[in-house]
Structures are given as C-alpha cells and as structure tokens.
Amino acid sequence: MAKSANRNPTSFDVARLAGVSRSAVSRAFTPGGTISPETREKVTKAASELGYRVNSLARGLQQRHSGIVGLVASRLDTPLRSRQVRLLSEALIREGFKPMLITAERPDDVSTLIESLLGYRIAGMILTSDSPTRALIEDCKRLGLPVVLVNRAGVTNWGDRVVADNETGGQLAAKVLIDSGAMHLGCLVPKRKTYSVSGRSDAFLEAAAQLGILPEVFYAEDQSYDDARAGINAADRAILNRVDGLFCATDLMALGALDALRLDLGMAVPDQIQVLGFDDIEQASWASYNLSTIRQDIVSQAEIVVRLLIERIADGTLVNRVERQPLTPVLRGTTRHDG
C-alpha cells in the first residue's frame, strides 16, 4: 500500500497494513506501552512503508504528555558525558520517547532553558548537568514532573537518582594503588567542586587516611585534559617525586597527567609512579595510554535511568529511589599488578 497523494496516512492505515488493531498501533508508539516485539516490528514496518509519523504535540493535547523527555546536560566536550548522552538518547528512543537535548553549563542557564521545555508538555526530565538548583527541582515537584538525576546530589526530596557510589569508588582506588605496591599516594583533583568528582576524591583521601597514609593533593583548575596536564607540571617537583601512586579524579584528567609525567617531566610510568583514573572512557584503553581505572557502567546506567523514568511516569506516588551502580577496577599498564 503506497502513501496516498491526497492525505497523510493515519493509525488506521498502519493497523490495516500490519494486520493488527488500532490500539496495538497506539501502544507501539506510546512510551512504555505493553506490546510484543513481534507486533511492534509489524507496526513499525507498516508505518515506515506508509510514511506514517506520530504527531507528538497533538497527542500531548489528548494525553498527559507529548512523549518528549528533556535531557539536560553539560560538559559535552568530555568523552564520558558525550557517550552518556548518546546512550541515554538511544535508550529513550527504544522506549518510544523523543529526547530533547538541553545543554547548559550554569545553573541559571538550566533554569531558563527548562522553562521553555515545559511548553512542550514534556513527559519528564533527565538531569546530568553539574548543578541543578533546589528551586528548579522544587518547580518540577510542584508541576508533578518526573525527574531522574544522574550522578547528582539529592538537593530536595523530589526526583529519582542513579549514582556511582562515591565512597566505594574512593575505597577501591586506594586499594588498587596500595595492592599494586604504592606507599606514597597522591590525588589530582579539580579546584571546582562537583558532587561526583569531588565526592570520589574526598572518599579516596579518607580511605587512605584510615590506612595511615596521608596523600599529597595536586590541583587542576578544572576537569579538562589541559588543566590536568598543567596542574601536574605546576606541582612541586620534589613532592611529586615522592609520590609512587597517583589517583586522578577522572580518566580525562588522568590522560593529561600521564602526558605531563611521561612527556613533560620524563617520569617512568608505572615503574616510578603508578597512575589510576576513574570512569573507563574509551580513550583509557588506547595503546598509547593503557590506563588503569575504576569503571562505572554507563551502558547499564542508561537502562536504569530510563526504567526509573517510565516507572515514575506510570506512578507518580512511588517513593523516591536511589540506585547505586557497582564499580569495577580495570587494571592495565599504568599500575603494577600480577597477570
């Protein structure tokens, strides 16, 4: 059946061609709708053949929401965040949602841009930006708008959260370096504090202190490669020479630190100083870096975030949830270990 030249195809046309009911077509294009994979495939194949498109905004006038999910992010120039946003977008699309990306680096930017989102009758919001304000989250609560925060502090009692366990991450980092033979630890941290990066760094320092080790702290202006490289180059060389195990708060910072240590300062890694990152970004496994790190699984993270959002849309009375992700050491060439 070809698309009519006189009118746009309707859900009735899709149902007829797919050999299913109109309600099955509706469920196929409804986020979280209950439908078998076989039926969904029939519907999407028929819709593609006919050129059928769901009018999300028109549907939003009939239903509670349009199926659009606001995806609020910052630091898209970093490998972890860009991959995180891609995985979240793909997971939303698989469930029939339409992600709308909002990029903002400052809390004021976030609040202004989200106000514009509300005119689209959005289904919910996923916040990965550094600093969602209390007022913003309270506005979402007042509107009954589902919110999932990713690696962010719970600034109010509204919104589900998916977080990498900072305390466990810091303890793991200390254990990896000490088990690898390091006795004089260091920690490279950004001066600008954030919930996840500062949290894991503080936990590392505390875990080391509990073992009787007081690590040296080195500072970078922010979390970028360039800032990390500059921070290591600016460090007191005598102090840096005493450190035999360096924990960097993110992999991107660790890459900058590695290039500073190896290329700028001529230090041998891991023989003279071991280096450990956090996140397991793609570049960590590149042969030129071969970085040991603490891995957070952002593939499963995206699935968990979207599941929580769907459950919250279905039942706004649920108690707020916090899902803590497991963390796994990935040992490569920048630490000494067996095997």
PEDA-V337750 format. One record per pair of residues at least 24 apart in sequence whose ideal C-beta (glycine too) atoms are under 7 Angstrom apart, sorted by the first residue. I is the first residue (numbers start at 1). J is the second residue. D is the distance in whole Angstrom. If there is no record, write none. Layout:
i=(I & I)
j=(J & J)
d=(D & D)
This chain:
i=(1 & 3 & 3 & 9 & 9 & 9 & 13 & 13 & 14 & 14 & 14 & 14 & 14 & 17 & 17 & 17 & 18 & 18 & 18 & 29 & 29 & 30 & 31 & 31 & 31 & 31 & 31 & 31 & 32 & 32 & 32 & 32 & 33 & 56 & 57 & 60 & 65 & 65 & 65 & 66 & 66 & 66 & 66 & 67 & 67 & 67 & 67 & 68 & 68 & 68 & 68 & 68 & 69 & 69 & 69 & 69 & 69 & 69 & 69 & 69 & 69 & 70 & 70 & 70 & 70 & 70 & 70 & 71 & 71 & 71 & 71 & 71 & 72 & 72 & 72 & 72 & 72 & 72 & 72 & 72 & 72 & 73 & 73 & 73 & 73 & 74 & 74 & 74 & 74 & 74 & 76 & 78 & 79 & 79 & 79 & 79 & 80 & 80 & 81 & 83 & 84 & 84 & 87 & 87 & 87 & 88 & 88 & 88 & 91 & 91 & 91 & 92 & 95 & 95 & 97 & 104 & 107 & 107 & 110 & 111 & 123 & 124 & 124 & 124 & 126 & 126 & 126 & 127 & 130 & 144 & 146 & 146 & 146 & 148 & 148 & 148 & 150 & 150 & 151 & 151 & 152 & 153 & 157 & 159 & 160 & 160 & 160 & 160 & 161 & 162 & 162 & 162 & 162 & 162 & 162 & 163 & 163 & 163 & 164 & 164 & 164 & 164 & 165 & 165 & 165 & 166 & 166 & 166 & 166 & 167 & 168 & 169 & 169 & 169 & 169 & 169 & 170 & 170 & 170 & 170 & 170 & 170 & 171 & 171 & 172 & 172 & 172 & 173 & 173 & 173 & 173 & 173 & 174 & 174 & 174 & 174 & 176 & 176 & 176 & 177 & 177 & 177 & 177 & 177 & 178 & 180 & 180 & 180 & 180 & 180 & 181 & 182 & 182 & 182 & 183 & 184 & 184 & 184 & 185 & 185 & 185 & 185 & 185 & 186 & 186 & 186 & 186 & 186 & 187 & 187 & 187 & 188 & 188 & 188 & 188 & 188 & 188 & 188 & 188 & 188 & 188 & 189 & 189 & 189 & 190 & 190 & 190 & 190 & 190 & 191 & 191 & 192 & 197 & 197 & 197 & 200 & 200 & 201 & 204 & 216 & 220 & 223 & 223 & 223 & 224 & 225 & 225 & 225 & 226 & 228 & 228 & 228 & 229 & 229 & 229 & 229 & 232 & 232 & 232 & 233 & 233 & 243 & 244 & 244 & 245 & 246 & 246 & 246 & 247 & 248 & 248 & 248 & 249 & 250 & 250 & 250 & 251 & 251 & 251 & 251 & 251 & 251 & 251 & 251 & 252 & 254 & 255 & 255 & 255 & 258 & 258 & 258 & 269 & 270 & 270 & 270 & 274 & 274 & 274 & 275 & 276 & 276 & 280 & 290 & 290 & 290 & 291 & 291 & 292 & 292 & 292 & 292 & 292 & 293 & 294 & 294 & 295 & 295 & 295 & 296 & 296 & 297 & 301)
j=(50 & 50 & 51 & 50 & 51 & 52 & 50 & 52 & 43 & 46 & 47 & 50 & 52 & 46 & 49 & 50 & 42 & 43 & 46 & 54 & 96 & 96 & 67 & 95 & 96 & 97 & 123 & 310 & 95 & 310 & 313 & 314 & 96 & 98 & 120 & 121 & 121 & 122 & 123 & 120 & 121 & 122 & 123 & 96 & 97 & 98 & 123 & 98 & 100 & 120 & 122 & 123 & 97 & 99 & 100 & 122 & 123 & 124 & 125 & 126 & 309 & 100 & 102 & 114 & 117 & 122 & 125 & 99 & 100 & 101 & 102 & 126 & 102 & 104 & 110 & 114 & 125 & 126 & 127 & 128 & 129 & 101 & 103 & 128 & 129 & 103 & 104 & 105 & 129 & 130 & 103 & 252 & 252 & 281 & 282 & 283 & 279 & 281 & 128 & 298 & 128 & 298 & 298 & 299 & 302 & 126 & 302 & 305 & 302 & 303 & 306 & 306 & 306 & 310 & 123 & 129 & 131 & 133 & 136 & 136 & 313 & 309 & 312 & 313 & 150 & 305 & 309 & 152 & 194 & 316 & 309 & 312 & 313 & 305 & 308 & 309 & 301 & 305 & 195 & 196 & 195 & 195 & 320 & 320 & 308 & 312 & 320 & 321 & 322 & 301 & 304 & 305 & 308 & 323 & 325 & 322 & 324 & 325 & 196 & 296 & 325 & 327 & 324 & 325 & 327 & 196 & 199 & 200 & 203 & 203 & 327 & 200 & 203 & 278 & 294 & 327 & 200 & 202 & 203 & 204 & 206 & 207 & 203 & 207 & 294 & 327 & 329 & 204 & 247 & 276 & 278 & 294 & 204 & 207 & 208 & 211 & 276 & 329 & 335 & 245 & 247 & 274 & 276 & 335 & 211 & 245 & 274 & 335 & 336 & 337 & 336 & 244 & 245 & 274 & 244 & 242 & 243 & 244 & 213 & 215 & 243 & 245 & 247 & 215 & 216 & 218 & 243 & 246 & 215 & 217 & 247 & 218 & 220 & 228 & 231 & 232 & 246 & 248 & 249 & 253 & 257 & 217 & 219 & 249 & 220 & 221 & 222 & 223 & 249 & 219 & 221 & 222 & 223 & 249 & 250 & 249 & 278 & 249 & 247 & 243 & 253 & 250 & 252 & 253 & 252 & 252 & 255 & 256 & 256 & 253 & 256 & 257 & 256 & 257 & 259 & 260 & 257 & 260 & 261 & 260 & 264 & 273 & 273 & 274 & 274 & 273 & 274 & 275 & 276 & 275 & 276 & 277 & 278 & 277 & 278 & 279 & 277 & 278 & 279 & 280 & 281 & 284 & 291 & 293 & 281 & 291 & 283 & 289 & 291 & 289 & 291 & 334 & 334 & 334 & 335 & 336 & 334 & 335 & 336 & 334 & 334 & 335 & 330 & 332 & 333 & 334 & 332 & 334 & 330 & 331 & 332 & 334 & 335 & 330 & 327 & 329 & 327 & 328 & 330 & 325 & 327 & 325 & 325)
d=(7 & 5 & 5 & 4 & 6 & 4 & 6 & 7 & 6 & 5 & 5 & 6 & 5 & 4 & 7 & 6 & 4 & 5 & 4 & 5 & 6 & 6 & 5 & 5 & 4 & 5 & 6 & 7 & 6 & 4 & 7 & 7 & 7 & 6 & 7 & 4 & 5 & 6 & 4 & 6 & 5 & 7 & 7 & 7 & 6 & 6 & 6 & 5 & 5 & 5 & 5 & 6 & 5 & 5 & 7 & 6 & 5 & 5 & 7 & 6 & 7 & 5 & 6 & 7 & 5 & 5 & 4 & 5 & 7 & 5 & 7 & 5 & 5 & 7 & 6 & 7 & 6 & 7 & 5 & 7 & 5 & 7 & 6 & 5 & 6 & 7 & 6 & 5 & 4 & 5 & 6 & 6 & 6 & 4 & 6 & 6 & 5 & 5 & 7 & 6 & 6 & 5 & 6 & 6 & 4 & 6 & 5 & 6 & 4 & 6 & 4 & 6 & 6 & 6 & 6 & 6 & 5 & 5 & 6 & 5 & 6 & 5 & 7 & 6 & 7 & 6 & 7 & 6 & 5 & 6 & 6 & 4 & 5 & 5 & 5 & 5 & 7 & 6 & 7 & 4 & 6 & 4 & 6 & 7 & 4 & 6 & 6 & 5 & 5 & 6 & 5 & 5 & 7 & 5 & 7 & 7 & 6 & 7 & 7 & 4 & 5 & 6 & 5 & 7 & 6 & 7 & 4 & 5 & 5 & 5 & 6 & 4 & 6 & 6 & 6 & 5 & 5 & 7 & 2 & 4 & 7 & 5 & 7 & 4 & 5 & 6 & 6 & 5 & 5 & 6 & 7 & 6 & 6 & 4 & 5 & 7 & 6 & 5 & 7 & 4 & 6 & 6 & 6 & 7 & 7 & 7 & 6 & 4 & 5 & 5 & 6 & 5 & 3 & 5 & 6 & 5 & 5 & 5 & 6 & 4 & 7 & 5 & 7 & 5 & 4 & 6 & 4 & 5 & 5 & 5 & 5 & 5 & 6 & 6 & 6 & 7 & 6 & 5 & 7 & 6 & 6 & 6 & 6 & 5 & 5 & 7 & 5 & 5 & 7 & 5 & 6 & 5 & 6 & 5 & 6 & 6 & 6 & 5 & 5 & 6 & 6 & 6 & 6 & 6 & 7 & 5 & 6 & 4 & 7 & 4 & 3 & 5 & 4 & 7 & 6 & 4 & 5 & 4 & 6 & 5 & 6 & 6 & 6 & 6 & 5 & 6 & 7 & 5 & 5 & 7 & 7 & 5 & 6 & 7 & 6 & 6 & 4 & 6 & 4 & 7 & 5 & 5 & 6 & 6 & 7 & 6 & 6 & 6 & 7 & 6 & 7 & 7 & 5 & 5 & 6 & 5 & 6 & 5 & 6 & 4 & 7 & 6 & 5 & 5 & 4 & 7 & 6 & 5 & 7 & 5 & 5 & 5 & 4 & 5 & 5 & 6 & 7 & 5 & 5 & 6 & 6 & 6 & 6)
